[in-house]
Every structure is written in C-alpha cells, then in structure tokens.
Amino acid sequence: MRRRTQLLVLLCGLAGVSIPCTGAAFEAKSGYEFIKPATRAMQDDDFENPGLLAVEQGMELFNTRQAGAEKSCSDCHGEDGEKFDTAGIARYPVYDGETKEIISLQKRIRNCRDNTGSAPLPANHPELIALETFVRNRAFGEAVNVQTDGEVAELLERGEKLYQTRFGLIDMSCAHCHSLYPGQMIRGQKISQGQGNGFPAYRLDTGEMANLDQRIQQCLTLMRAEPFDAESEEMRLLGLYIMSRSNGLAIETPAVRY
C-alpha cells in the first residue's frame, strides 16, 4: 500500500495533475498531527525536546552584548524577552511598505543586531538560528496570523505559484506532497501539510535545528533541484505563502519533526 501511494504521487506529478492548495475545503493541520506518538512525546517533554537546547543558546546570545555592540537584545526586550509583543511575533513574515520587501523574523533580528553595532552574520548562521528559535518560542501557543490582504495579497499569489511549480529532476511541486497526499506514508513517515508553525524545529533526520527557509532548501534538494538562496526573492515568497497557510495554528517552536 505504501509503495502504491508513493508511485501514485510520482505518476500524478508526471501526469500534470493540478493541485488545489487553498479554498473552503482546506483545513490547516499542524505537522504535530502527522508525526509518530514517540515524536510527539519528545516534543511535549521539556527534558526530552532537543530543540530547547537551541532556545537556551538563543537566550544566552540574547542577553550577551556582542563585540562592538552598544547593547544586547535584552537591554530593549527584557532578559526573558518579556517585553516582546508575542502577537506581533506571530505575524511574521511581514511586509514592509516602506522598503517594499518581505521581512522574516530572522531578518528582523539581523536588522536589530545591525542597529546595535553587532558584527553582521550571514543568513541562517547558527547563532541567528538560535536567536530566531528563542524569539519565536516567546510566542509559543500564539496563533499564526500572517497578513493576507492589501499589498500582501499579490505577493501570496506569487508565492502560491512557486508552491505549485515543478522543480528538479523529479519534476514535482511542493503541492504534490503537501496538498494532495497529507497523511499518506513515504519513507516510513506520514506526509504532512508542510505547515510552518513549528519552525524553527529540531529535525531528527539531520540531528540539528532548521528554520523554515532551511527546510524548504532541504526539500528542494530531495527533489533533485537547485535550492533557492536564503535571501532570494523566491525564498521570501515561498516562506510568506507557507506561513500564511499556517494561519490559525498555534506556534509550537521548537517543534520536533523527522
């Protein structure tokens, strides 16, 4: 049965089946609903969840004044991030009307670090992943609430088009797995809807933290496609669209995923 499902996914991809990603019938479900019971138990246990190590590392960085910096993150936001607007965190990625760009949570953190005089770090540097994990964790339980109207609507259309686009030697799109076959088995794991509410998350497959951008890159690699650069327009559009699909789901960072 599992091999039949895998073959059907591949044949649908090759046959050009159109996959509906949104609409009245779509009900967002967290990846938590698709992982194994043992993985759920690991995520729920504060002593067993490996992602909480990244939260602790992020908290340490959050409270440390970097070389050359005028102040630390905590000088503005509190030692435990208690001054954060957690509902605001749940709205990321956001669209900046002045700069006309999509700002991810990590991008906002990088901008703040730059403003304090901290040495700049490249996108997805391990320290930025830790900081992103810590900040996102401050909004644990908040419902994802990405903007979908106004100027963002056109950006979401572009993101959805990428989501539906075939990539790589396998010639499949994100939608083939995450919109057509959630709940079916592949490589011993249930296919999820590919929601972003748990990211950054700890990945059992790689043994390390990954934010949503890195997970997208990993998926593209599995599709035998050239991954988008972390700061590319394509990555920002895909990240925005995927997070908008997660609207209403509770933030689980750090989730545990395969």
N, C-alpha and C positions, 0 to 999 in steps of 0.2 A: 504493500500500500504506500509506504513512504517513497519507494523508488518510482512508483507510478505518479505520485504527486510531483516529484522533482522533474520527471520527464514532461509532465503536463505544463509546469511552469515554463520550461525551456521552449516547448512547442508553441505555447501562446506568445512568447516573446518573438519567436521566429515568424509566426504567422501574422504578426501585426495587429494583435488584439488591442483595442483601445480600452484603457483602464480608467474608470471614473475614480477620482481621488476625493472629491468633495461633493456636497449636496445634502439633501434632507436625510438620506439613508445612512450617512456617515456618523458613527458614534465613536468618539475618541476613547481609546483604551490604553492605559499605561503599559509599558513593557513588563511591568511587575506582574501583570495578569498572564503573561506568556512564559515566564521563567519557571524553572523547576522548584518544587517545595523547599528543597535544601538551599537553593539560592535565595529564595525569599527569606528563609530563616536567617541566613547570613546577613542579608541587607538589614533586617529588622533588629539585629543584635548589635548593640553599641560596642560590644567587646570583640565581635567576630567580623564586623564590616571593615574590610581593608581600606576602604575609601576614607574612613575617618582619620587615618594617618595623614592623608593629604589635607584634611580640614585643620588638623593640629599644626602641620607645617605651614599652611597658609596663615593661620592665626599668628604664628611666631613672626613670619615675614611682615604681617600686617602691623605688628607692634614694634618693628625694628626700623630705625632710621637708616636708610641706605647711604652709602658713601657719597658725600657731596649734597645730600638732600637737606632741605631746611627743616623738614618734619617728617614724621611717619604717618601712615594711613590712619592710625588710631588717634592721632592728635586731632583729627577732624571728626572721625566717625565713632570714637569710643573704643576702649580696649577689646571689647567683645563684639564690636560693630552694632552696639545697642542704639546708636543714633541713626542707623540706616532706616530709610523708608522701605520696608520689605515689600509692600505692594508695588513700589516703583521698580524693585529688582525683578519682580515677576513680569514686568512689561518688556524686558529685553528679549531680542534686539529691538532697538528703537530707531526711528527715522529722524535725523537732524535736518530740519527745514533750512537752516542757515548754510550748512556745508553741503547739503544735498547728498548725504551719504547714510548708509545703514551702519549703526553703531552697535556692535555686540557688547556683551558685558565685559569681556576681556579687553576690548578696545577702549572702553570707558576707564577701566583700571589702568591701562597703559597711559592714557591721556592724563589721568590724575598723577601717576608716578612722574611723568614728564614735567608736570606743573610744580612738583616739589623739588625738582632738580636731580632726581634719581637717575642713575645711568640707564639709558634705554635698553630694553630687552627685545629680542625678535619675537614675532608672533609664536605662541604656543611653547615658549620657553618653559621648562619645568617649574620655575618659580611663579610664572604667570598662571600656569595651570593650577598650582596650589592656591594662589590668591583668588583665582576665579572660583575654585571649589569652596573656599572658605566663605566668600561673599555670597555665593548662590545658596549655600547652606543656611545663611542667616534668614533666608526666606522660605525655609523648609515648611511645607504644608500650605503655603500660599498658592492660589490658583493661577496658572499661567494666563496672562492677559495681554497678549501681543496685539497692537493696533492693527485693524484690518480695513479701515475706511480712509477717506481723504486721499492724500498723495500715496499712501502705502498700498492702496488697492491695486494700482498699476504695477507696482513692484512685486506684489504677490502673484499677479498673473504671469509675470516673467519667471518668478521662482517656480511656479507650478509647471510652466512649460519645460523648464530644465528637469524637473522631477519626472516628467513624462518622456523625456528624451532618452533614446537608446545610446548607451555608451559601451566602448570596449569590444574586444573580440567576442564576448558572449552576446553582445548586441541586445542588451536588456536595459530597462529603465529602473529607477528606484520604485516606481509604481508597480512593476510586475510582481515584486515580492511583497511590498508593504501595503498595497491597496487591494490586490487580487487574492493573495493567499495567507493572510494572517491566521495563525492557529495551526497551519499545516507544518509538517516536520521536514527539516532539511539538515543534514549533517548532525543528526541526533538532537537538534534544538528546534523549538517552535519558532516559526517566523512571527515576528511582532509587527505592529503597525509602524515601527520606526519613529516612535514619538521621542521628543527631546526633553521631556520634563524631568528626567533623571540625570541629565548631564550637567557638569562633568560626572562621569561614572567610573567605577572600577571595573575593568574588563578581565574576566577570568581567563579568556583566551590568550591575552598578551601579558597578563600579570602587572598591569600598570593603569594609571588613570588616563582617561581620554575625554576631551570635551567634544561637543557636537561636530565641530569642524574636523577634528581628527577622525571621528567615527565615519564621517562622510568620505574622507580620504581613504580610509581602510576599506570601505565598501567598494569604492571605485577601483581600488587595487584588486579586490576579489573579482570584479567584473572584467579584469584584464584591460582596464582603461587607465589613461594618464590622469592622476589625481589633480584637481584644481589647486592652485597655490592658496595658501592660508589666507592671503589678503586680496584675493581676486574678487572681481565683481560677481562671478558665478558662485563662489563660496558664500558670499554675503547674501545673495538672493536665495540660494538653497536653504541656508540657515534660517533666514527670515520666514520662508514658507513652511519649513518643517516645524518651527516653533509655533507658528500660527495654527497648525493642525493640532497642536497640543493645548490650545486654549481650553480652559476649564479643568484641566488635570492638575493635581497637586504636585508641587515641586518635591522631588524625592532626593535631591543631591545630598550625599553621594549614593546613587543607586549602585547595585551590583548587577552586571549584565555579562552574558557569555562573550 
